[in-house]
Amino acid sequence: MEWKKSAAKHGIPREDILWAISHAEGQENVSGRPGWLTRVWVGHPHAQTDRYIEVIVAMKGDEFVIFHAMPLSDLYRHLIETKE
């Protein structure tokens, strides 16, 4: 697993990023690098909150590159709209 500096830009701890991915309430594939699968996950950063974060990861084979994590934006809110 590789962590890009951009994943820390919004101050979300790595543990919260991993929690959101593993407990995601919504996800979808998005455009990314050719030859890579790029996916956005939307989930809570931990079990004691109602807020959501979005996490974007590029994957190829066994490579897993986390490069984006921030509070949920309107761009991906549709992934959880039925849950709110």
Biopython code that builds the backbone (N, CA, C, O; Angstrom):
import numpy as np
from Bio.PDB.StructureBuilder import StructureBuilder

atoms = [
    (1, "MET", "N", (0.843, -1.162, 0.000)),
    (1, "MET", "CA", (0.000, 0.000, 0.000)),
    (1, "MET", "C", (0.893, 1.232, 0.000)),
    (1, "MET", "O", (1.847, 1.331, 0.772)),
    (2, "GLU", "N", (0.564, 2.158, -0.876)),
    (2, "GLU", "CA", (1.320, 3.411, -0.971)),
    (2, "GLU", "C", (0.403, 4.569, -0.601)),
    (2, "GLU", "O", (-0.754, 4.622, -1.021)),
    (3, "TRP", "N", (0.931, 5.483, 0.182)),
    (3, "TRP", "CA", (0.187, 6.677, 0.597)),
    (3, "TRP", "C", (0.826, 7.892, -0.066)),
    (3, "TRP", "O", (1.991, 8.196, 0.189)),
    (4, "LYS", "N", (0.083, 8.577, -0.902)),
    (4, "LYS", "CA", (0.569, 9.817, -1.501)),
    (4, "LYS", "C", (0.370, 10.963, -0.508)),
    (4, "LYS", "O", (-0.551, 10.927, 0.307)),
    (5, "LYS", "N", (1.225, 11.968, -0.577)),
    (5, "LYS", "CA", (1.097, 13.135, 0.302)),
    (5, "LYS", "C", (-0.264, 13.802, 0.162)),
    (5, "LYS", "O", (-0.794, 14.353, 1.127)),
    (6, "SER", "N", (-0.823, 13.751, -1.032)),
    (6, "SER", "CA", (-2.122, 14.383, -1.272)),
    (6, "SER", "C", (-3.232, 13.760, -0.430)),
    (6, "SER", "O", (-4.246, 14.411, -0.179)),
    (7, "ALA", "N", (-3.063, 12.514, 0.009)),
    (7, "ALA", "CA", (-4.076, 11.864, 0.848)),
    (7, "ALA", "C", (-4.160, 12.519, 2.227)),
    (7, "ALA", "O", (-5.191, 12.427, 2.894)),
    (8, "ALA", "N", (-3.098, 13.171, 2.651)),
    (8, "ALA", "CA", (-3.064, 13.823, 3.962)),
    (8, "ALA", "C", (-3.411, 15.310, 3.890)),
    (8, "ALA", "O", (-3.434, 15.987, 4.918)),
    (9, "LYS", "N", (-3.672, 15.810, 2.725)),
    (9, "LYS", "CA", (-3.900, 17.245, 2.502)),
    (9, "LYS", "C", (-4.994, 17.824, 3.407)),
    (9, "LYS", "O", (-4.884, 18.969, 3.846)),
    (10, "HIS", "N", (-6.045, 17.051, 3.690)),
    (10, "HIS", "CA", (-7.175, 17.549, 4.473)),
    (10, "HIS", "C", (-7.132, 17.095, 5.929)),
    (10, "HIS", "O", (-8.103, 17.263, 6.667)),
    (11, "GLY", "N", (-6.003, 16.518, 6.338)),
    (11, "GLY", "CA", (-5.792, 16.171, 7.741)),
    (11, "GLY", "C", (-6.538, 14.959, 8.248)),
    (11, "GLY", "O", (-6.716, 14.810, 9.457)),
    (12, "ILE", "N", (-6.976, 14.096, 7.366)),
    (12, "ILE", "CA", (-7.687, 12.889, 7.795)),
    (12, "ILE", "C", (-6.656, 11.800, 8.116)),
    (12, "ILE", "O", (-5.845, 11.447, 7.260)),
    (13, "PRO", "N", (-6.682, 11.274, 9.327)),
    (13, "PRO", "CA", (-5.699, 10.257, 9.716)),
    (13, "PRO", "C", (-5.829, 8.973, 8.890)),
    (13, "PRO", "O", (-6.911, 8.626, 8.416)),
    (14, "ARG", "N", (-4.715, 8.290, 8.734)),
    (14, "ARG", "CA", (-4.702, 7.041, 7.955)),
    (14, "ARG", "C", (-5.688, 6.014, 8.507)),
    (14, "ARG", "O", (-6.349, 5.307, 7.746)),
    (15, "GLU", "N", (-5.782, 5.936, 9.828)),
    (15, "GLU", "CA", (-6.706, 4.970, 10.430)),
    (15, "GLU", "C", (-8.154, 5.263, 10.015)),
    (15, "GLU", "O", (-8.932, 4.341, 9.769)),
    (16, "ASP", "N", (-8.505, 6.538, 9.939)),
    (16, "ASP", "CA", (-9.855, 6.922, 9.520)),
    (16, "ASP", "C", (-10.091, 6.598, 8.049)),
    (16, "ASP", "O", (-11.191, 6.200, 7.665)),
    (17, "ILE", "N", (-9.068, 6.767, 7.236)),
    (17, "ILE", "CA", (-9.165, 6.445, 5.809)),
    (17, "ILE", "C", (-9.410, 4.950, 5.633)),
    (17, "ILE", "O", (-10.285, 4.545, 4.868)),
    (18, "LEU", "N", (-8.648, 4.145, 6.334)),
    (18, "LEU", "CA", (-8.811, 2.691, 6.224)),
    (18, "LEU", "C", (-10.172, 2.243, 6.748)),
    (18, "LEU", "O", (-10.786, 1.339, 6.182)),
    (19, "TRP", "N", (-10.650, 2.873, 7.836)),
    (19, "TRP", "CA", (-11.976, 2.544, 8.366)),
    (19, "TRP", "C", (-13.041, 2.863, 7.312)),
    (19, "TRP", "O", (-13.930, 2.048, 7.066)),
    (20, "ALA", "N", (-12.957, 4.027, 6.696)),
    (20, "ALA", "CA", (-13.958, 4.424, 5.698)),
    (20, "ALA", "C", (-13.986, 3.460, 4.518)),
    (20, "ALA", "O", (-15.058, 3.139, 4.005)),
    (21, "ILE", "N", (-12.823, 3.000, 4.087)),
    (21, "ILE", "CA", (-12.767, 2.046, 2.977)),
    (21, "ILE", "C", (-13.388, 0.710, 3.395)),
    (21, "ILE", "O", (-14.215, 0.151, 2.674)),
    (22, "SER", "N", (-12.988, 0.209, 4.551)),
    (22, "SER", "CA", (-13.447, -1.117, 4.959)),
    (22, "SER", "C", (-14.904, -1.144, 5.421)),
    (22, "SER", "O", (-15.507, -2.214, 5.507)),
    (23, "HIS", "N", (-15.471, 0.025, 5.718)),
    (23, "HIS", "CA", (-16.870, 0.107, 6.146)),
    (23, "HIS", "C", (-17.663, 1.031, 5.220)),
    (23, "HIS", "O", (-18.636, 1.653, 5.647)),
    (24, "ALA", "N", (-17.259, 1.116, 3.990)),
    (24, "ALA", "CA", (-17.882, 2.048, 3.029)),
    (24, "ALA", "C", (-19.376, 1.781, 2.878)),
    (24, "ALA", "O", (-19.828, 0.636, 2.880)),
    (25, "GLU", "N", (-20.119, 2.861, 2.750)),
    (25, "GLU", "CA", (-21.556, 2.762, 2.506)),
    (25, "GLU", "C", (-21.883, 3.003, 1.037)),
    (25, "GLU", "O", (-23.014, 2.780, 0.605)),
    (26, "GLY", "N", (-20.906, 3.453, 0.277)),
    (26, "GLY", "CA", (-21.074, 3.650, -1.153)),
    (26, "GLY", "C", (-19.725, 3.655, -1.833)),
    (26, "GLY", "O", (-18.719, 4.053, -1.246)),
    (27, "GLN", "N", (-19.711, 3.210, -3.079)),
    (27, "GLN", "CA", (-18.468, 3.207, -3.851)),
    (27, "GLN", "C", (-18.787, 3.141, -5.333)),
    (27, "GLN", "O", (-19.842, 2.654, -5.740)),
    (28, "GLU", "N", (-17.862, 3.637, -6.121)),
    (28, "GLU", "CA", (-17.994, 3.513, -7.573)),
    (28, "GLU", "C", (-16.634, 3.713, -8.213)),
    (28, "GLU", "O", (-15.748, 4.354, -7.648)),
    (29, "ASN", "N", (-16.488, 3.152, -9.403)),
    (29, "ASN", "CA", (-15.266, 3.361, -10.177)),
    (29, "ASN", "C", (-15.309, 4.741, -10.799)),
    (29, "ASN", "O", (-16.372, 5.217, -11.196)),
    (30, "VAL", "N", (-14.152, 5.386, -10.883)),
    (30, "VAL", "CA", (-14.030, 6.712, -11.482)),
    (30, "VAL", "C", (-12.873, 6.702, -12.477)),
    (30, "VAL", "O", (-12.058, 5.779, -12.486)),
    (31, "SER", "N", (-12.812, 7.723, -13.303)),
    (31, "SER", "CA", (-11.713, 7.836, -14.271)),
    (31, "SER", "C", (-10.398, 8.003, -13.532)),
    (31, "SER", "O", (-10.324, 8.659, -12.493)),
    (32, "GLY", "N", (-9.370, 7.399, -14.090)),
    (32, "GLY", "CA", (-8.055, 7.497, -13.475)),
    (32, "GLY", "C", (-6.978, 7.172, -14.487)),
    (32, "GLY", "O", (-7.191, 7.298, -15.693)),
    (33, "ARG", "N", (-5.829, 6.757, -14.002)),
    (33, "ARG", "CA", (-4.708, 6.405, -14.865)),
    (33, "ARG", "C", (-5.080, 5.253, -15.796)),
    (33, "ARG", "O", (-5.729, 4.296, -15.374)),
    (34, "PRO", "N", (-4.672, 5.344, -17.049)),
    (34, "PRO", "CA", (-4.916, 4.215, -17.953)),
    (34, "PRO", "C", (-4.266, 2.942, -17.401)),
    (34, "PRO", "O", (-3.127, 2.964, -16.934)),
    (35, "GLY", "N", (-5.003, 1.846, -17.462)),
    (35, "GLY", "CA", (-4.491, 0.568, -16.979)),
    (35, "GLY", "C", (-4.683, 0.339, -15.493)),
    (35, "GLY", "O", (-4.376, -0.744, -14.995)),
    (36, "TRP", "N", (-5.178, 1.322, -14.781)),
    (36, "TRP", "CA", (-5.426, 1.212, -13.346)),
    (36, "TRP", "C", (-6.934, 1.256, -13.094)),
    (36, "TRP", "O", (-7.667, 1.912, -13.834)),
    (37, "LEU", "N", (-7.393, 0.571, -12.065)),
    (37, "LEU", "CA", (-8.757, 0.703, -11.594)),
    (37, "LEU", "C", (-8.734, 1.765, -10.510)),
    (37, "LEU", "O", (-8.007, 1.636, -9.525)),
    (38, "THR", "N", (-9.519, 2.802, -10.684)),
    (38, "THR", "CA", (-9.583, 3.873, -9.694)),
    (38, "THR", "C", (-10.987, 3.896, -9.119)),
    (38, "THR", "O", (-11.971, 3.927, -9.858)),
    (39, "ARG", "N", (-11.072, 3.882, -7.806)),
    (39, "ARG", "CA", (-12.369, 3.781, -7.144)),
    (39, "ARG", "C", (-12.466, 4.797, -6.020)),
    (39, "ARG", "O", (-11.487, 5.079, -5.329)),
    (40, "VAL", "N", (-13.668, 5.344, -5.849)),
    (40, "VAL", "CA", (-13.965, 6.213, -4.713)),
    (40, "VAL", "C", (-14.833, 5.435, -3.728)),
    (40, "VAL", "O", (-15.779, 4.752, -4.119)),
    (41, "TRP", "N", (-14.497, 5.549, -2.455)),
    (41, "TRP", "CA", (-15.293, 4.973, -1.372)),
    (41, "TRP", "C", (-15.818, 6.118, -0.522)),
    (41, "TRP", "O", (-15.111, 7.098, -0.288)),
    (42, "VAL", "N", (-17.052, 5.999, -0.063)),
    (42, "VAL", "CA", (-17.646, 6.970, 0.853)),
    (42, "VAL", "C", (-18.065, 6.218, 2.106)),
    (42, "VAL", "O", (-18.787, 5.223, 2.047)),
    (43, "GLY", "N", (-17.593, 6.719, 3.240)),
    (43, "GLY", "CA", (-17.933, 6.076, 4.500)),
    (43, "GLY", "C", (-17.607, 6.985, 5.670)),
    (43, "GLY", "O", (-17.026, 8.058, 5.511)),
    (44, "HIS", "N", (-17.997, 6.527, 6.845)),
    (44, "HIS", "CA", (-17.666, 7.256, 8.071)),
    (44, "HIS", "C", (-16.192, 7.027, 8.395)),
    (44, "HIS", "O", (-15.668, 5.944, 8.135)),
    (45, "PRO", "N", (-15.516, 8.029, 8.959)),
    (45, "PRO", "CA", (-14.112, 7.838, 9.318)),
    (45, "PRO", "C", (-13.919, 6.947, 10.557)),
    (45, "PRO", "O", (-12.826, 6.428, 10.786)),
    (46, "HIS", "N", (-14.973, 6.776, 11.343)),
    (46, "HIS", "CA", (-14.957, 5.866, 12.495)),
    (46, "HIS", "C", (-16.405, 5.642, 12.923)),
    (46, "HIS", "O", (-17.321, 6.287, 12.414)),
    (47, "ALA", "N", (-16.595, 4.737, 13.848)),
    (47, "ALA", "CA", (-17.957, 4.323, 14.210)),
    (47, "ALA", "C", (-18.711, 5.332, 15.073)),
    (47, "ALA", "O", (-19.927, 5.219, 15.230)),
    (48, "GLN", "N", (-18.015, 6.307, 15.627)),
    (48, "GLN", "CA", (-18.661, 7.249, 16.543)),
    (48, "GLN", "C", (-19.012, 8.587, 15.895)),
    (48, "GLN", "O", (-18.985, 9.618, 16.568)),
    (49, "THR", "N", (-19.336, 8.591, 14.617)),
    (49, "THR", "CA", (-19.662, 9.848, 13.942)),
    (49, "THR", "C", (-20.733, 9.630, 12.889)),
    (49, "THR", "O", (-20.929, 8.521, 12.390)),
    (50, "ASP", "N", (-21.415, 10.710, 12.567)),
    (50, "ASP", "CA", (-22.395, 10.674, 11.476)),
    (50, "ASP", "C", (-21.829, 11.303, 10.206)),
    (50, "ASP", "O", (-22.446, 11.209, 9.145)),
    (51, "ARG", "N", (-20.675, 11.936, 10.298)),
    (51, "ARG", "CA", (-20.102, 12.588, 9.115)),
    (51, "ARG", "C", (-19.471, 11.543, 8.188)),
    (51, "ARG", "O", (-19.170, 10.423, 8.601)),
    (52, "TYR", "N", (-19.281, 11.935, 6.941)),
    (52, "TYR", "CA", (-18.721, 11.048, 5.932)),
    (52, "TYR", "C", (-17.445, 11.641, 5.342)),
    (52, "TYR", "O", (-17.242, 12.855, 5.343)),
    (53, "ILE", "N", (-16.594, 10.753, 4.839)),
    (53, "ILE", "CA", (-15.442, 11.179, 4.054)),
    (53, "ILE", "C", (-15.448, 10.413, 2.737)),
    (53, "ILE", "O", (-16.084, 9.367, 2.606)),
    (54, "GLU", "N", (-14.727, 10.960, 1.771)),
    (54, "GLU", "CA", (-14.521, 10.273, 0.488)),
    (54, "GLU", "C", (-13.044, 9.933, 0.373)),
    (54, "GLU", "O", (-12.177, 10.724, 0.746)),
    (55, "VAL", "N", (-12.776, 8.748, -0.147)),
    (55, "VAL", "CA", (-11.405, 8.268, -0.303)),
    (55, "VAL", "C", (-11.272, 7.725, -1.723)),
    (55, "VAL", "O", (-12.113, 6.948, -2.174)),
    (56, "ILE", "N", (-10.220, 8.133, -2.425)),
    (56, "ILE", "CA", (-10.005, 7.638, -3.785)),
    (56, "ILE", "C", (-8.674, 6.899, -3.841)),
    (56, "ILE", "O", (-7.647, 7.369, -3.351)),
    (57, "VAL", "N", (-8.736, 5.719, -4.459)),
    (57, "VAL", "CA", (-7.594, 4.814, -4.509)),
    (57, "VAL", "C", (-7.419, 4.309, -5.931)),
    (57, "VAL", "O", (-8.396, 3.992, -6.609)),
    (58, "ALA", "N", (-6.166, 4.235, -6.381)),
    (58, "ALA", "CA", (-5.829, 3.625, -7.671)),
    (58, "ALA", "C", (-5.273, 2.229, -7.390)),
    (58, "ALA", "O", (-4.448, 2.048, -6.495)),
    (59, "MET", "N", (-5.735, 1.246, -8.165)),
    (59, "MET", "CA", (-5.325, -0.140, -7.939)),
    (59, "MET", "C", (-4.896, -0.783, -9.250)),
    (59, "MET", "O", (-5.528, -0.606, -10.292)),
    (60, "LYS", "N", (-3.812, -1.528, -9.168)),
    (60, "LYS", "CA", (-3.330, -2.291, -10.319)),
    (60, "LYS", "C", (-2.586, -3.501, -9.784)),
    (60, "LYS", "O", (-1.554, -3.368, -9.128)),
    (61, "GLY", "N", (-3.123, -4.692, -10.073)),
    (61, "GLY", "CA", (-2.520, -5.897, -9.508)),
    (61, "GLY", "C", (-2.551, -5.821, -8.001)),
    (61, "GLY", "O", (-3.614, -5.634, -7.407)),
    (62, "ASP", "N", (-1.391, -5.964, -7.371)),
    (62, "ASP", "CA", (-1.352, -5.874, -5.911)),
    (62, "ASP", "C", (-0.923, -4.482, -5.426)),
    (62, "ASP", "O", (-0.655, -4.287, -4.241)),
    (63, "GLU", "N", (-0.863, -3.522, -6.349)),
    (63, "GLU", "CA", (-0.543, -2.141, -5.974)),
    (63, "GLU", "C", (-1.828, -1.429, -5.565)),
    (63, "GLU", "O", (-2.859, -1.553, -6.226)),
    (64, "PHE", "N", (-1.752, -0.694, -4.482)),
    (64, "PHE", "CA", (-2.890, -0.011, -3.889)),
    (64, "PHE", "C", (-2.387, 1.374, -3.498)),
    (64, "PHE", "O", (-1.628, 1.499, -2.537)),
    (65, "VAL", "N", (-2.793, 2.420, -4.225)),
    (65, "VAL", "CA", (-2.256, 3.767, -4.018)),
    (65, "VAL", "C", (-3.377, 4.688, -3.539)),
    (65, "VAL", "O", (-4.290, 5.015, -4.298)),
    (66, "ILE", "N", (-3.300, 5.100, -2.283)),
    (66, "ILE", "CA", (-4.284, 6.009, -1.705)),
    (66, "ILE", "C", (-3.782, 7.428, -1.953)),
    (66, "ILE", "O", (-2.709, 7.809, -1.485)),
    (67, "PHE", "N", (-4.577, 8.209, -2.700)),
    (67, "PHE", "CA", (-4.101, 9.550, -3.050)),
    (67, "PHE", "C", (-5.082, 10.671, -2.750)),
    (67, "PHE", "O", (-4.758, 11.837, -2.975)),
    (68, "HIS", "N", (-6.277, 10.353, -2.245)),
    (68, "HIS", "CA", (-7.263, 11.403, -1.976)),
    (68, "HIS", "C", (-8.124, 11.005, -0.792)),
    (68, "HIS", "O", (-8.649, 9.892, -0.743)),
    (69, "ALA", "N", (-8.269, 11.919, 0.167)),
    (69, "ALA", "CA", (-9.177, 11.724, 1.297)),
    (69, "ALA", "C", (-9.592, 13.093, 1.806)),
    (69, "ALA", "O", (-8.750, 13.946, 2.085)),
    (70, "MET", "N", (-10.901, 13.293, 1.923)),
    (70, "MET", "CA", (-11.403, 14.584, 2.398)),
    (70, "MET", "C", (-12.836, 14.420, 2.884)),
    (70, "MET", "O", (-13.470, 13.398, 2.623)),
    (71, "PRO", "N", (-13.349, 15.427, 3.591)),
    (71, "PRO", "CA", (-14.771, 15.376, 3.937)),
    (71, "PRO", "C", (-15.598, 15.222, 2.661)),
    (71, "PRO", "O", (-15.214, 15.708, 1.597)),
    (72, "LEU", "N", (-16.717, 14.552, 2.781)),
    (72, "LEU", "CA", (-17.557, 14.263, 1.625)),
    (72, "LEU", "C", (-17.960, 15.539, 0.887)),
    (72, "LEU", "O", (-18.458, 16.490, 1.489)),
    (73, "SER", "N", (-17.736, 15.541, -0.415)),
    (73, "SER", "CA", (-18.128, 16.659, -1.270)),
    (73, "SER", "C", (-19.425, 16.315, -1.993)),
    (73, "SER", "O", (-19.867, 15.166, -1.989)),
    (74, "ASP", "N", (-20.022, 17.319, -2.610)),
    (74, "ASP", "CA", (-21.246, 17.087, -3.373)),
    (74, "ASP", "C", (-21.012, 16.162, -4.565)),
    (74, "ASP", "O", (-21.951, 15.533, -5.053)),
    (75, "LEU", "N", (-19.785, 16.074, -5.030)),
    (75, "LEU", "CA", (-19.473, 15.242, -6.186)),
    (75, "LEU", "C", (-19.809, 13.767, -5.950)),
    (75, "LEU", "O", (-20.221, 13.072, -6.879)),
    (76, "TYR", "N", (-19.639, 13.293, -4.732)),
    (76, "TYR", "CA", (-19.881, 11.875, -4.438)),
    (76, "TYR", "C", (-21.011, 11.646, -3.443)),
    (76, "TYR", "O", (-21.225, 10.515, -3.008)),
    (77, "ARG", "N", (-21.725, 12.682, -3.081)),
    (77, "ARG", "CA", (-22.833, 12.558, -2.121)),
    (77, "ARG", "C", (-23.903, 11.574, -2.605)),
    (77, "ARG", "O", (-24.571, 10.933, -1.795)),
    (78, "HIS", "N", (-24.062, 11.458, -3.918)),
    (78, "HIS", "CA", (-25.080, 10.540, -4.467)),
    (78, "HIS", "C", (-24.844, 9.093, -4.041)),
    (78, "HIS", "O", (-25.769, 8.282, -4.082)),
    (79, "LEU", "N", (-23.642, 8.764, -3.641)),
    (79, "LEU", "CA", (-23.336, 7.395, -3.248)),
    (79, "LEU", "C", (-23.967, 7.002, -1.901)),
    (79, "LEU", "O", (-24.075, 5.819, -1.578)),
    (80, "ILE", "N", (-24.378, 8.006, -1.127)),
    (80, "ILE", "CA", (-24.993, 7.709, 0.164)),
    (80, "ILE", "C", (-26.356, 8.372, 0.342)),
    (80, "ILE", "O", (-26.946, 8.262, 1.417)),
    (81, "GLU", "N", (-26.868, 9.047, -0.664)),
    (81, "GLU", "CA", (-28.115, 9.815, -0.505)),
    (81, "GLU", "C", (-29.260, 8.989, 0.055)),
    (81, "GLU", "O", (-30.054, 9.520, 0.831)),
    (82, "THR", "N", (-29.382, 7.754, -0.288)),
    (82, "THR", "CA", (-30.471, 6.935, 0.217)),
    (82, "THR", "C", (-30.250, 6.525, 1.669)),
    (82, "THR", "O", (-31.172, 6.022, 2.311)),
    (83, "LYS", "N", (-29.044, 6.732, 2.197)),
    (83, "LYS", "CA", (-28.726, 6.348, 3.567)),
    (83, "LYS", "C", (-28.865, 7.498, 4.551)),
    (83, "LYS", "O", (-28.949, 7.267, 5.757)),
    (84, "GLU", "N", (-28.892, 8.724, 4.062)),
    (84, "GLU", "CA", (-28.965, 9.889, 4.956)),
    (84, "GLU", "C", (-30.391, 10.173, 5.383)),
    (84, "GLU", "O", (-30.634, 11.117, 6.135)),
]
sb = StructureBuilder()
sb.init_structure("model")
sb.init_model(0)
sb.init_chain("A")
sb.init_seg("    ")
for serial, (resi, resn, name, xyz) in enumerate(atoms, 1):
    if name == "N":
        sb.init_residue(resn, " ", resi, " ")
    sb.init_atom(name, np.array(xyz, "f"), 0.0, 1.0, " ", f" {name:<3s}", serial, name[0])
structure = sb.get_structure()
